[in-house]
């Protein structure tokens, strides 16, 4: 089984190229990313054309529209990351077409979850050819202890070193070393109030937990 996750503008040729290249059958998913709010009739027409095309192959192929707001970049990336992460089948991602405000977050999400994306396809505006590209692995894996500390911060923020130590049953000196490492990774943010440091998870930290 395959899950196609694709940007989509007003041109169905990208979707046709994907399906011709890799095939589609009953049980496969076709997830199309669109803005949360839109009033352009061309978008509706495009989606109808795609449905007509897939119906000619198999009427049981379901098209899912994944709507996401472009107004908050970080939330958009996290929602698209969760979309990729939720797929239990082979993911084929099309990182071309559609509005730029959603394309950039989708590319970031694909990079974050590159181990989940089986194939990535980019459709050229120059020669109208769909090419498979290899995504780099740019996010490091956290060891279990670091991940558990970051997860604790996420669930209990703003957190102090003392509080984290109590919850994780580790010494404050150990927690302090891990926090220094997470700061160097831009995974947490520190706010100093008097003598106390309050720790919050950053956007990078949230993605590292995905």
C-alpha positions as CSV (number, residue, x, y, z in Angstrom):
1,X,0.0,0.0,0.0
2,X,1.1,3.5,-0.8
3,X,0.2,7.0,0.6
4,X,0.7,9.8,-1.9
5,X,1.0,13.2,-0.1
6,X,1.1,16.0,-2.6
7,X,1.0,19.7,-3.0
8,X,-1.6,20.7,-5.5
9,X,-2.2,23.9,-7.4
10,X,-4.5,24.3,-10.4
11,X,-2.7,21.8,-12.6
12,X,-3.4,18.1,-12.4
13,X,-0.4,17.1,-14.6
14,X,1.7,16.6,-11.5
15,X,-0.7,14.2,-10.0
16,X,-1.1,12.3,-13.2
17,X,2.7,12.0,-13.5
18,X,3.0,10.6,-10.0
19,X,0.3,8.0,-10.6
20,X,1.7,7.0,-14.0
21,X,5.2,6.7,-12.5
22,X,4.3,4.7,-9.4
23,X,0.8,3.3,-10.0
24,X,-2.2,3.5,-7.8
25,X,-4.7,0.9,-6.7
26,X,-7.5,0.2,-4.3
27,X,-6.3,0.7,-0.7
28,X,-3.8,3.4,-1.6
29,X,-4.3,6.9,-0.2
30,X,-4.0,10.2,-2.1
31,X,-3.7,13.1,0.2
32,X,-3.7,16.6,-1.3
33,X,-2.5,19.6,0.6
34,X,-4.6,22.8,0.3
35,X,-5.0,26.0,2.3
36,X,-7.4,26.0,5.2
37,X,-9.4,28.8,3.7
38,X,-9.8,29.4,0.0
39,X,-12.6,30.7,-2.3
40,X,-11.0,30.1,-5.7
41,X,-13.3,28.0,-7.9
42,X,-10.2,26.8,-9.8
43,X,-9.2,24.8,-6.8
44,X,-12.5,23.0,-6.7
45,X,-12.4,22.3,-10.4
46,X,-8.9,20.9,-10.1
47,X,-9.9,18.5,-7.3
48,X,-12.9,17.4,-9.3
49,X,-10.7,16.7,-12.3
50,X,-8.3,14.5,-10.1
51,X,-11.3,12.6,-8.8
52,X,-12.6,11.9,-12.3
53,X,-9.1,10.7,-13.3
54,X,-8.7,8.3,-10.4
55,X,-12.3,7.1,-10.9
56,X,-11.2,5.8,-14.3
57,X,-8.6,3.7,-12.6
58,X,-10.7,2.5,-9.5
59,X,-13.7,4.1,-7.9
60,X,-12.5,2.9,-4.5
61,X,-9.5,5.2,-4.5
62,X,-10.1,7.9,-1.9
63,X,-8.9,11.4,-2.3
64,X,-8.3,13.2,1.0
65,X,-7.9,17.0,1.2
66,X,-5.6,18.0,4.0
67,X,-6.3,21.7,4.9
68,X,-3.7,23.6,6.8
69,X,-3.4,27.3,7.7
70,X,-0.4,29.2,6.3
71,X,-0.6,31.9,8.9
72,X,1.7,30.3,11.5
73,X,4.8,28.7,9.9
74,X,5.8,26.6,12.9
75,X,2.3,25.2,13.4
76,X,2.0,24.5,9.7
77,X,5.3,22.5,9.7
78,X,4.2,20.5,12.8
79,X,0.8,19.6,11.3
80,X,2.4,18.5,8.1
81,X,5.0,16.5,10.0
82,X,2.2,14.8,11.9
83,X,0.5,14.0,8.6
84,X,3.6,12.2,7.3
85,X,4.2,10.5,10.7
86,X,0.6,9.2,10.8
87,X,0.9,7.2,7.6
88,X,1.3,3.5,8.1
89,X,2.1,2.8,4.5
90,X,4.9,3.8,2.1
91,X,4.9,7.6,1.7
92,X,5.5,9.1,-1.7
93,X,5.8,12.9,-1.4
94,X,5.4,15.5,-4.2
95,X,7.2,18.7,-3.2
96,X,6.2,20.8,-6.1
97,X,3.2,22.9,-7.0
98,X,0.7,24.6,-4.8
99,X,1.0,27.9,-2.8
100,X,4.6,28.7,-1.6
101,X,3.2,29.4,1.9
102,X,2.4,25.7,2.2
103,X,5.2,24.3,-0.1
104,X,8.0,25.5,2.1
105,X,6.6,24.0,5.4
106,X,5.9,20.8,3.5
107,X,9.5,20.5,2.3
108,X,10.7,21.1,5.9
109,X,8.3,18.4,7.2
110,X,9.6,16.0,4.6
111,X,13.2,16.8,5.7
112,X,12.3,16.2,9.4
113,X,10.6,12.9,8.6
114,X,12.9,11.8,5.7
115,X,13.1,8.3,7.2
116,X,9.3,8.0,6.7
117,X,9.3,9.3,3.1
118,X,10.1,6.4,0.8
119,X,10.2,8.6,-2.4
120,X,10.3,12.3,-3.0
121,X,9.3,13.7,-6.3
122,X,9.9,17.2,-7.7
123,X,8.0,18.2,-10.8
124,X,10.0,20.6,-13.0
125,X,8.4,23.8,-14.2
126,X,11.2,24.0,-16.8
127,X,10.9,20.8,-18.8
128,X,7.7,19.4,-17.2
129,X,9.4,16.2,-16.0
130,X,8.8,14.5,-12.6
131,X,12.1,13.6,-11.1
132,X,12.8,11.5,-8.0
133,X,15.2,13.2,-5.6
134,X,17.0,11.9,-2.4
135,X,16.3,13.9,0.7
136,X,19.2,14.4,3.1
137,X,18.9,13.4,6.8
138,X,19.5,16.6,8.6
139,X,17.8,16.0,11.9
140,X,19.8,14.0,14.5
141,X,18.3,11.2,16.6
142,X,18.1,11.9,20.3
143,X,19.3,9.2,22.7
144,X,16.5,8.0,25.0
145,X,17.6,9.9,28.1
146,X,17.8,13.2,26.2
147,X,14.5,12.6,24.6
148,X,12.8,11.8,27.9
149,X,14.1,15.1,29.4
150,X,13.0,17.1,26.4
151,X,9.6,15.3,26.5
152,X,9.3,16.2,30.2
153,X,10.0,19.9,29.4
154,X,7.4,19.8,26.6
155,X,4.7,18.5,29.0
156,X,5.6,20.7,32.0
157,X,6.9,23.9,30.6
158,X,8.1,26.4,31.8
159,X,10.2,24.0,33.8
160,X,13.1,24.4,36.2
161,X,16.2,22.2,36.6
162,X,15.0,21.3,40.1
163,X,11.5,20.2,38.9
164,X,12.9,18.2,36.0
165,X,15.3,16.4,38.3
166,X,12.5,15.5,40.6
167,X,10.3,14.1,37.9
168,X,13.0,12.2,36.1
169,X,14.8,11.1,39.2
170,X,18.1,12.4,38.0
171,X,20.5,14.7,39.7
172,X,20.4,18.4,39.1
173,X,23.9,18.4,37.8
174,X,23.0,15.7,35.3
175,X,19.9,17.7,34.2
176,X,22.1,20.8,33.9
177,X,24.5,19.0,31.5
178,X,21.6,17.8,29.3
179,X,20.0,21.2,29.3
180,X,23.3,22.7,28.1
181,X,23.4,20.2,25.3
182,X,19.8,21.0,24.3
183,X,20.5,24.7,24.3
184,X,23.4,24.1,21.9
185,X,21.0,22.2,19.6
186,X,18.5,25.1,19.8
187,X,16.0,22.6,21.2
188,X,15.1,24.6,24.3
189,X,14.8,28.2,25.3
190,X,16.0,29.6,28.6
191,X,14.4,32.6,30.4
192,X,16.3,33.9,33.5
193,X,14.1,35.3,36.3
194,X,16.2,36.3,39.3
195,X,18.4,33.2,40.1
196,X,16.0,30.8,38.5
197,X,16.2,29.5,34.9
198,X,12.9,28.7,33.3
199,X,13.1,26.2,30.4
200,X,10.7,25.9,27.4
201,X,10.8,23.7,24.4
202,X,11.6,25.4,21.1
203,X,10.2,24.8,17.6
204,X,13.3,22.7,16.9
205,X,12.7,20.7,20.1
206,X,9.2,20.0,19.1
207,X,10.3,18.6,15.8
208,X,13.0,16.5,17.5
209,X,10.3,14.8,19.5
210,X,8.3,13.8,16.3
